[in-house]
Amino acid sequence: QVQLVESGGGLVQAGGSLRLSCAASGRTFNLKGWFRQAPGKQREFVAAIKWSGGTTYYADSVKGRFTISRDNTKNTWYLQMNSLKPEDTAVYYCAAKAQYGGWNQVHDYDYWGQGTQVTVSS
């Protein structure tokens, strides 16, 4: 059974940092990602990383502030979020897919975590 379990969300002041983790079990994946969904908005792409080689992709809104990384030995990936802004407030979801291909659309991914709340206060 495939499971993605997120951790690391919380409340932080603007300008602060948080690190999210996503631990996968049940299989390995070729592409791992992070999405977020703010109240009343659609789920949007944040970042993604290829398992082999480590190529990364970022949404323009987080470039230079967020960093995605992975630990192959633990089947885990991370989202380091720095210089957080109130507009980063959302539920953050990790996602994974077995095949390469598209990487920034919700429908590109096969598996999802349960979500973790990130709240940035001004």
C-alpha positions as CSV (number, residue, x, y, z in Angstrom):
1,Q,0.0,0.0,0.0
2,V,1.4,3.4,-1.0
3,Q,1.5,6.1,1.6
4,L,2.8,9.6,1.6
5,V,3.0,11.2,5.0
6,E,3.8,14.9,5.4
7,S,5.1,16.7,8.5
8,G,6.5,20.0,9.4
9,G,3.7,22.5,8.9
10,G,2.8,25.1,11.5
11,L,2.5,28.8,12.3
12,V,5.4,31.2,11.6
13,Q,5.8,34.9,11.3
14,A,6.5,36.6,8.0
15,G,10.1,36.3,7.1
16,G,10.5,33.1,9.0
17,S,11.2,29.6,7.8
18,L,9.7,26.1,7.9
19,R,10.8,22.7,6.5
20,L,8.2,20.3,5.3
21,S,8.9,16.6,4.9
22,C,7.2,13.9,2.9
23,A,8.0,10.2,3.7
24,A,6.8,7.7,1.1
25,S,6.3,4.0,1.6
26,G,5.1,1.2,-0.6
27,R,7.1,2.0,-3.7
28,T,9.6,4.4,-5.2
29,F,8.7,7.2,-7.6
30,N,10.5,9.1,-10.4
31,L,9.1,12.5,-9.7
32,K,8.2,14.1,-6.4
33,G,6.4,17.4,-5.9
34,W,4.8,19.9,-3.6
35,F,1.5,21.7,-4.2
36,R,-0.5,24.1,-2.0
37,Q,-4.1,25.1,-1.7
38,A,-5.2,28.3,-0.1
39,P,-8.9,28.8,1.0
40,G,-11.1,29.4,-1.9
41,K,-8.4,28.8,-4.4
42,Q,-7.3,25.9,-6.6
43,R,-4.5,23.7,-5.8
44,E,-1.3,25.1,-7.3
45,F,2.2,23.7,-8.1
46,V,5.0,24.8,-5.8
47,A,8.1,22.6,-6.6
48,A,9.1,19.3,-8.0
49,I,12.3,17.1,-8.1
50,K,13.4,14.2,-10.3
51,W,14.4,11.2,-8.2
52,S,17.3,10.4,-10.5
53,G,19.7,13.3,-11.1
54,G,17.8,15.7,-8.8
55,T,16.6,18.2,-11.5
56,T,14.3,20.7,-9.8
57,Y,11.4,22.8,-10.9
58,Y,9.8,25.8,-9.1
59,A,6.8,28.0,-9.4
60,D,7.8,31.6,-10.1
61,S,6.2,32.7,-6.8
62,V,8.6,30.7,-4.7
63,K,11.8,30.8,-6.7
64,G,14.7,31.9,-4.6
65,R,12.8,31.3,-1.4
66,F,11.9,27.6,-1.4
67,T,14.2,24.7,-2.0
68,I,13.1,21.1,-2.7
69,S,15.4,18.3,-2.0
70,R,15.3,14.5,-1.5
71,D,16.9,11.7,0.4
72,N,16.9,8.6,-1.8
73,T,17.9,6.4,1.1
74,K,14.8,7.3,3.1
75,N,12.4,7.7,0.2
76,T,11.7,11.1,1.6
77,W,11.7,14.6,0.1
78,Y,11.6,18.0,1.7
79,L,10.5,21.6,1.1
80,Q,12.7,24.2,2.8
81,M,10.7,27.4,2.9
82,N,12.5,30.7,3.7
83,S,11.4,34.3,3.7
84,L,7.8,33.2,4.2
85,K,5.1,35.6,3.3
86,P,1.4,35.8,4.4
87,E,0.4,34.8,0.9
88,D,2.3,31.5,1.3
89,T,-0.4,30.5,3.8
90,A,-2.1,27.3,2.6
91,V,-2.4,23.6,3.0
92,Y,0.7,22.0,1.5
93,Y,0.5,18.6,-0.2
94,C,3.2,16.3,-1.3
95,A,2.7,14.3,-4.5
96,A,4.4,11.7,-6.4
97,K,4.3,9.9,-9.8
98,A,5.9,6.8,-11.2
99,Q,6.7,8.1,-14.7
100,Y,8.5,11.2,-15.9
101,G,6.5,13.7,-18.0
102,G,4.5,16.6,-16.8
103,W,5.4,18.0,-13.5
104,N,3.3,21.1,-12.6
105,Q,-0.3,20.0,-12.9
106,V,-2.4,18.3,-10.4
107,H,-3.4,15.6,-12.9
108,D,0.3,14.8,-13.5
109,Y,0.5,13.0,-10.1
110,D,-0.7,9.6,-9.0
111,Y,-0.3,9.8,-5.3
112,W,-0.9,12.5,-2.7
113,G,-0.3,13.1,1.0
114,Q,-3.0,14.2,3.4
115,G,-1.8,17.8,3.6
116,T,-0.2,20.0,6.2
117,Q,-1.2,23.5,7.2
118,V,1.3,26.3,6.9
119,T,0.2,29.7,8.3
120,V,2.3,32.8,7.9
121,S,1.3,35.7,10.1
122,S,2.0,39.3,9.2
